[in-house]
Amino acid sequence: ARFQHDRAMLGAVVERVIWATNALAAPAAVLTLVLFEPLTRLLFGAQWLAAQPLFLLLWSANLFVPTVTPLLGLMNALGRSRTALAFAVIWMVGTWLFGAPLIVRFGEIGYGMANVLVQLTNLALFRVAQKQVPFAVLKTITPAWLVAAAMGGIMYLLERALPVQNHFMLVLYLLGGVAIYAASVHFFNRRAFTQARELLRKKP
């Protein structure tokens, strides 16, 4: 809200916030994806492994929510609270419109399908927000997800070679994945943290 009268500066702040939220969400999302089997088996029980198809569909929200949340804040900061409310209504109605028939037709997996369709409506939110403030989405979020994907590939191959057998190994794998990701982000994009801090500290 402090930068609402300086749209260029506001756009830069929005990009840094979007980068930060995706940088935090990406490693957690990727680790739960590649370590789904040991996480589920050790924490919830092997009987829940059958839920993997539904998990994968619900997991797709990770690609949108880290960007959507800051944009909702942006809409409110610009006095466009009705726009934010409108999209909340779209998500609620869309969940029912898509979910009810898909659940009847496909069972519980239908809810996952509806979730994917509802998440796609966020593309419209991106366009609405960009009409208010100039900022890039793909260019901003891609670096974090590429680093997370590379880390995920490493952890996937490691888990295949040395499967997780107990809770201790699971914790080591999770911490190892986070360490690899953090080191990679620091090496390839260390200035992003400094830029985000400087932008947020600037006075309009």
N, C-alpha and C positions, 0 to 999 in steps of 0.2 A: 504494500500500500504506500510506503514511503516514496517509491519511484514511479507512481502512476502517472505523473506529469512528464516524465522523461522516458518515453517508450523505448528508445534505443538502449538505455541503461537497464530498463526493466527487462527487456529481451535477454540481455546478457545475464542478469540475475536468474531469470527463469531457466536458461540453459544450464547454469551451474547447479541449480537446485535439482533439475531433472537428472543431470549427470550424477549427483550425489545419491539420490534415491535409487537410481538404477545400479549404481556402483555397490550399494549396500544389499540390494535385493538379488542381484545376479548370482553371486557365489552361493547364497543360501538356496536359491531355486535350483541351480545346477547340481549342487551336492545332493539335495533330496531326490533329484531325478536319477543321477547315476548310481546312487547308493540306496535306491528304493527297496531293493530286495533285503539287504541286511537290516536297514532301518525298520522295515515293516516286521520282519521275522523276529528281531530281537526286542523291539519295543511293544509290538501289538500282538504278535503271534502269527504263525505261518498261515493260519486260516484266512488272514486278510490279504494275502498275496493275490487272491482272485480279483481284488478291487483295482488292480493295476490299470486296466483300460479306462476306468472312471477317473482314477488319479491323473492319468495323462491328459485327459480332456480338461479337468479342473485346473491342472498345472498351467495351462495356456494363459490363465489370468495373470501369471507372473510377467508376461511380456507386455502387459498393458497397465496394470495397476500402479507400478512405480512412477509412471509418467502421468497417469490420470490424476492421482492425488494432488500433486503440486498445481496442476492446471485448474482443478476445482478451487484451490486456494487463490489462484490468480483471478479467476472469475469473481470471487467474492471480494478480493482486494480492489478490483476495478468497479465495484458496485453492480456487478452482473449476477447477483445472487439468484435471480429468477432463471438465468441460464443454467446455473449449477443445479437448481431444483428441477428444471425441466429434464436434464439428463438423468437425474436420480429417478424420476418418474418413468423415463424411457427404459431404464434398466429393470425397474420393478415390473412394469407392464410387459416388457419383452420376455422376462423370465417366465411369466405366466403364459403368454401367447405361444412362445416356443416350447416351454417346458411341458405344459399339460398334454398336448398331442404327442410329443416325442416320448414322454414317459409312458403314456398309454400304449404306444406302438412298440417301444424298445425296452421298456422297464427302466431301472435306475440309470442305465447308461444314457438314456434319453435326457436326463438332467444335465449330464456332462456336455452333450451336444448342444443343448440350449445355452449353456454357459459360454461355449465358444461363440455362438451366434450373437449373444448379448455383448460379449467383449468386442466384437467387430464394430459395434456402434460407437465405440470410443474413437474410431477414426474420424467420425464427424466432430467430436469434441476437439480433436487436434486442430481441425480446419477452422472451427469457430474461434478457438483461442488465438490462432495465428493471424486471424483477421484483426484482432485487437492489438497484438504485440508481435513484432518480428522475432521469431526464434526458429531454430532447426530442431527436428525431432530425431530422425535417423542418425544424422551426423553426431548428435549429442550422446545417444544411448549406445551406439554400436561399439565403441571402444571397450566399455565395461563388459558387454555381453560376449565380445570376441575373446577377451582375456578369461572370462569365466568358462567359456566353452573349451578353451585350450586346457585350462585347469581340470575341467570335467573329463576331458579325454584322457588326461594323465591318470586321474583317480580311477576311471573306469578300467583302464588297462591294468593298473596296479591291483585293483580288487579282483579282476579276473585271474591274474597270476597268483595272488595270495588272498583268497577269499576271507572275508571277515567272519570270525568264528565266535566272538564274544563281545561284550559291551566295551571292554577295554580297547580292543582293536578298532571298534566302531568310533570311539572317541578320538583315537589316534588318526584315523582316516579323515574325520571331520576337521580336526585341528590342522592336519597336514594340508588339506585342500584349502583352508582359509589362509594358511601361511603362504602357500604357493601363489594364491591369488593376490594377497596383500603385497608380496614382494614384487610381483609382476606389475601391478598397478603403480607402485612406487617407482619402479624403474622406467616404465613407459610413459607415465602420465603424472609425474610427481608434482608438476606445477598446477594441476587442476585443484588440488586442495588449497594451495596458497591463493589462487585466483578466486575461488569460491569465498574464502574468508575475507579477502580484501573487498570484494564486491558487496558482501553483506554488511561490512563495516562502513562503507561509504555513506555519506549523507547526501540526500537528494539536493 
